[in-house]
Amino acid sequence: MEDQLYNQIFLKPRFQIDFEMNSEVLMSEIKNYLSDETRYKMKVVDTHVIIDIPDKETHFWSPQLSLEIESITEETSKIKGLFGPKPQVWTFFMFLHFVVATAFLIFGVIAYTNWSLQKGSIFPIVMLVVLPIVWVILYFAGTIGRSTGEKQMKSLKNFTKLLLKKIN
């Protein structure tokens, strides 16, 4: 798992690794290894493995690692990994982005309607300036959150490297 596979720009870095192993065998090897592991919380559902930080170390910005095992051929498979915040945090952030975008559209319609009717109204125009600033603040809050969880993300990354080395 090389560092260049990680996308450092996005809030949810991704990677993928090809394996010279059948996907079912790979999944059973991962399950066997994870059954012995006690440090991390893990869930296995079908071809998905979700690895979480232990409860005592968890904070609002704690990341989780989601692994998906895909079959390429009978003898090869691919592991797709995605680092991201917990689903509750991600949903909350997406909800805030949706609220800001919806408010921007509403204030845009109000500003255009007032302009068409030749009514003076400064509030919608101010909001059309403020809402993109709020969106940028939300983006930077997400990047700050990601950097807050960076140490835990590296810990998950190192754990995954160890896991994949033992399997391979």
Secondary structure as the mmCIF struct_conf table of DSSP 4:
data_model
#
loop_
_struct_conf.conf_type_id
_struct_conf.id
_struct_conf.beg_label_comp_id
_struct_conf.beg_label_asym_id
_struct_conf.beg_label_seq_id
_struct_conf.end_label_comp_id
_struct_conf.end_label_asym_id
_struct_conf.end_label_seq_id
HELX_RH_3T_P HELX_RH_3T_P1 ASP A 3 LEU A 5
BEND BEND1 TYR A 6 TYR A 6
BEND BEND2 GLN A 8 LYS A 12
STRN STRN1 ARG A 14 PHE A 19
BEND BEND3 GLU A 20 MET A 21
HELX_RH_AL_P HELX_RH_AL_P1 SER A 23 ASP A 36
BEND BEND4 ARG A 39 TYR A 40
STRN STRN2 LYS A 41 VAL A 45
TURN_TY1_P TURN_TY1_P1 ASP A 46 THR A 47
STRN STRN3 HIS A 48 ASP A 52
HELX_RH_3T_P HELX_RH_3T_P2 ASP A 55 GLU A 57
TURN_TY1_P TURN_TY1_P2 PHE A 60 TRP A 61
STRN STRN4 PRO A 63 SER A 71
BEND BEND5 ILE A 72 GLU A 75
STRN STRN5 SER A 77 PRO A 85
HELX_RH_AL_P HELX_RH_AL_P2 PRO A 87 SER A 116
TURN_TY1_P TURN_TY1_P3 LEU A 117 GLN A 118
HELX_RH_AL_P HELX_RH_AL_P3 ILE A 122 THR A 148
TURN_TY1_P TURN_TY1_P4 GLY A 149 GLY A 149
HELX_RH_AL_P HELX_RH_AL_P4 GLU A 150 ILE A 167
#
